[in-house]
Amino acid sequence: MKEWNAVTFTNNLNGEFPDSPKPPVLTDDSRKAAARAMKLLLYKGRTRQELRTRLLEEGFPEEQTSKAIEYCQSFGYVNDEKYAENYIASMKFRKSRNMIRRELEDRGVTEEEISQAFDEVPYDEQELIDQLILKKAGEPHAMDDKELRRTYGFLARKGFPSSEIWKALRTFQEASGR
């Protein structure tokens, strides 16, 4: 697989397209928007919506913005499904499925793309809840009401379903043997 860098981006803007299908033709104005879009993508991955919002905020007209995004997509620089997979893989040890889903929707990823990404990335929510309880409470023991409420709140703020939290907390306390 060819490695891409700033020089490759610049060459692509100048009409040099190694081993790639021909992207949309850019006017001089659209070329500026595409150059800015690719520069933004060098720093971090973005969804179509995030890129569109950023370009519009920087004063590029809608038509130029659309062409720039289409251009970036033609090279695979913008791919919402891959973005969702990467995001899930990086957040699956910290956040609930619901919270990840909500954050991806806020970034403009479609429900279908999110579902496909969850199918591709292994994610066990119950195991994550158990790990977070161990991290928060330490070794299994009988929790007093205050500790129970704090641990429950900690997990609820991460977006886990109430029934799953209580089930995991019961299992945690039963493991203490008390």
N, C-alpha and C positions, 0 to 999 in steps of 0.2 A: 504494500500500500504506500502510495506517495505521501511524503510528509509535507504539510502545508505550513508556510510561514508568511511574514509580511511581504517578502519579495515575490512570492507566488501570487499573493493577493494583488499586488501592484501589476504584475505581468498579466494577470487575468483581466484587470481593468483596461489594460492597453490592447486587449484583443488577442493575447496569446493564450490558447486553451489547450494545454497538454493532456492528451488522453481523456478528454471530457466531451460530452455532447454539447453542442453549441447552445449557450445560454441566450436569454432574450437580449435583443439589441438595445443598447443604452444610448440615450442622447447625452450631451455634455452635462446637462443639469442632473439627469438620473445617475450619471457616472459619479457625481459628487456625493449623492445620497448613498449609492452603493459603497463607495470608498469609506464613508462614515460608518455605515452599517457593519462593514467588515472590520473596521477598527474597533468598534464596540464589541464585536464577537471575539476579538483577540483576547479581551480581558476576562470574559466569562460567557458561558452559554446562555442564550436567551430564547424565549419562545417568540413566535410570530407577533403575538400581541405586545409583548414587552419591547421588541424591536420597533414595531410600528409606533407605539406610544413615544418612545425615546426620539425617533426621527421627527415625528410631528412636533414634539416639544422644542426641538432644535430649529424649527422653522421650515422644514422641508414640506413642500405641498404634497397632498394625498397621492397624486398620480406618480410623482417621483418616488415617494415612499413605497408605494405598491410595487413599482418596477424594481426597486432596490431589494425588496424582500423576495420577490420572485427570482431575481438574479442569485441571491444568496442561497435560496432553496435549490436552485438548479445544480449547485455544487455540493449540496448536502450540509452546508454550514448552519442551516436552520432546519431542525427536524424535531417537532414537538413530541413525537412518540419516543425518540431517543432521549430527549431532554427529560421526559417523565420517568423513563427507566433509570437514568442516572440519578435523578432526584430521589426516587424511591430507594435506590441502593444506598444512597448516602444518609437518608433519614430513617431507615427502617429500624435502627437501633435506638432511636430517640423519640419517635412520634407515632401516634396511632394511625391506623389506616384512614380513619375519617379526617384527621387533621391534614395528613399528606394530600388526600383527595381535594380537600377544600383549598389548600394552598396552590395546588396545581390548577384548579379551576379559576382561582383568582389571577393566575398568570396566563389564562387563555387557552389552556390545554382542554381539548374536548373530552367528554365523558367516555367516548369510545377509545380514545388514545390512552386515557388513564387506565381503563379496564384492561386493555392489551398489555400495558406496561406492568400492571400488577400480576398478570398471567406469566410474564417473562421473568420477573424478579421474585425469588422465594421470600415469603414474608409470613412469619408465625407470630401473630399478635399476642396470643396467650403466653408464649415463651418470653416475649418482650416484657409483658406485665410482670411476670415472675422475676425476671432479671432486675427490673426497676425496683420492685419491692425489696429484693435482697440488697440492692445498692442503697436504698433509703433507710431500711430498718436493720440491716445486718443479718445475723444468723436468726433462724426461726425461733420465735418466742411468743408468749402470750402478750399481746399489746393492750395497754390501757386505752380508755376511750379517747384521750387526747392524741395519742400516737396513731390510733386507728383513723381518726378524723383527718389528721395531717397527711397521712399516707394516702388516704382516699382522695383528698383534695389535690395532692401532687399528681396522682394518676388521672383524675378527672380533668385537670387543666391541660393535660397532654392529649385529651380527646378520646380516652378509652370509654367504652360503654359501661354503665353502672353495674349491670349484671356480671360482666366479666371481672370487674374490679373486686366486687364482693366475693365472687367465687375464688379468686386468687388469694384474697386476704384470709378467707376461711381455711384454704389449703395451707397457707403459710403458718397460721396459728396451730393447726392440727399437727403440722410437722414438728412442732416443738414438744409434743407429747404431753401437753398439759391440758 
